[in-house]
Amino acid sequence: IGGAEVAAATPVAIPEPAAEAAPAAADAPTPLIVEQPDGSKLIAGRFILKGEGTKQKPYEVTWDMLVSAQETYKPRLGQKTIPPYLDMLHGKYVTISGFIAFPLMAQSADEMLVMLNQWDGCCIGIPPTPYDAVEVRLATAAEGETRFKATGTVTGKFAVDPYLVKDWLIGLYTMEDAVLMTD
């Protein structure tokens, strides 16, 4: 058998016409809120949010969710978009746990910070950024040893309320009518 006959007998794969590509999943917008079977909500495909945002059933907010504002909200760089999932927390009741600090020289312990990282206002820890701290006004002033606790959980009426000085972000989150629980 000659070489020409072998080439003719060898099957050749014939390419099929290309099918139209399905749209990429990344092109489809991620729904803002997806209800989960356990009653929680998947927010922006990234954050689990439990609760209803009411005083009786506050949202349980994570630091990851709050800190994510820095992805689109940097006023000094001209980025002034607060993520819609943070806007939905405005005016709702939330609960969040973290490190706490009271002002040292205040007459009354009715204001405090709740923060992602430990900071004592002076020497221990990392000073907070506007993205990882909440300025809290307590419904009832803390008394006794509570002022000296390092961690706690606060529940209160949440606000996304940017405080700017010439486009420099000084504060972002506040909480009113709050209750502090410590260990």
WOHUTA-V197007 format. One record per residue. RES is the residue in one letter. SS is DSSP state (A for helix, B for strand, O for the rest). D_FIRST is the distance of its C-alpha to the first C-alpha in Angstrom with 2 decimals. Layout:
BEGIN
{{RES,SS,D_FIRST} {RES,SS,D_FIRST}}
END
This chain:
BEGIN
{{I,O,0.00} {G,O,3.79} {G,A,6.75} {A,A,8.27} {E,A,6.43} {V,A,7.17} {A,A,10.54} {A,A,11.30} {A,A,10.88} {T,O,13.04} {P,O,16.64} {V,O,19.06} {A,O,22.71} {I,O,24.95} {P,O,28.42} {E,O,31.21} {P,O,34.34} {A,O,36.74} {A,O,39.60} {E,O,43.06} {A,O,44.31} {A,O,47.26} {P,O,50.41} {A,O,50.88} {A,A,53.52} {A,A,55.26} {D,A,55.92} {A,O,57.92} {P,O,61.53} {T,O,62.68} {P,O,65.55} {L,O,68.82} {I,B,69.93} {V,B,67.91} {E,B,70.00} {Q,O,68.82} {P,O,69.21} {D,O,71.96} {G,O,74.02} {S,O,73.21} {K,B,71.64} {L,B,68.54} {I,B,69.64} {A,O,67.16} {G,O,64.38} {R,O,65.96} {F,B,69.39} {I,B,70.82} {L,B,74.29} {K,B,76.53} {G,O,79.85} {E,O,81.24} {G,O,83.10} {T,O,86.50} {K,O,89.40} {Q,O,88.86} {K,O,85.05} {P,O,84.22} {Y,B,80.72} {E,B,79.47} {V,O,78.15} {T,O,75.93} {W,A,76.24} {D,A,72.58} {M,A,73.41} {L,A,76.48} {V,A,74.93} {S,A,71.99} {A,A,74.41} {Q,A,73.82} {E,A,70.31} {T,O,71.77} {Y,B,75.49} {K,B,76.45} {P,A,79.32} {R,A,79.86} {L,A,76.26} {G,O,76.72} {Q,B,74.75} {K,B,77.12} {T,O,75.09} {I,O,76.21} {P,O,73.45} {P,A,74.33} {Y,A,74.06} {L,A,76.93} {D,A,78.96} {M,O,78.77} {L,O,80.71} {H,O,83.60} {G,O,86.71} {K,O,85.22} {Y,B,86.28} {V,B,83.95} {T,B,84.03} {I,B,82.53} {S,B,82.91} {G,B,83.11} {F,B,85.39} {I,B,88.83} {A,B,91.49} {F,B,94.99} {P,O,96.94} {L,O,99.16} {M,O,102.25} {A,O,102.31} {Q,O,105.46} {S,O,103.49} {A,O,100.08} {D,O,98.95} {E,B,96.10} {M,B,93.12} {L,B,89.50} {V,B,86.64} {M,B,83.68} {L,O,80.16} {N,O,81.06} {Q,O,84.18} {W,B,86.81} {D,O,90.52} {G,O,91.53} {C,O,92.06} {C,O,90.41} {I,O,87.92} {G,B,84.52} {I,O,82.79} {P,O,84.75} {P,O,83.28} {T,O,81.59} {P,A,82.38} {Y,A,79.09} {D,A,79.85} {A,B,83.54} {V,B,85.70} {E,B,89.37} {V,B,91.24} {R,B,94.73} {L,B,95.88} {A,O,97.93} {T,O,100.23} {A,O,100.70} {A,O,99.30} {E,O,101.98} {G,A,102.50} {E,A,99.57} {T,A,97.03} {R,A,97.44} {F,A,96.07} {K,O,92.95} {A,O,89.58} {T,B,87.38} {G,B,87.87} {T,B,86.67} {V,B,88.18} {T,B,88.17} {G,B,89.56} {K,B,89.13} {F,B,86.33} {A,B,86.15} {V,B,83.55} {D,B,86.10} {P,B,84.93} {Y,B,87.72} {L,B,87.02} {V,B,88.96} {K,O,87.67} {D,O,84.13} {W,B,84.19} {L,B,83.56} {I,B,86.38} {G,B,85.98} {L,B,83.74} {Y,B,84.64} {T,B,88.02} {M,B,89.31} {E,B,92.72} {D,B,94.68} {A,B,92.67} {V,B,93.21} {L,B,92.24} {M,B,91.23} {T,O,91.05} {D,O,90.28}}
END
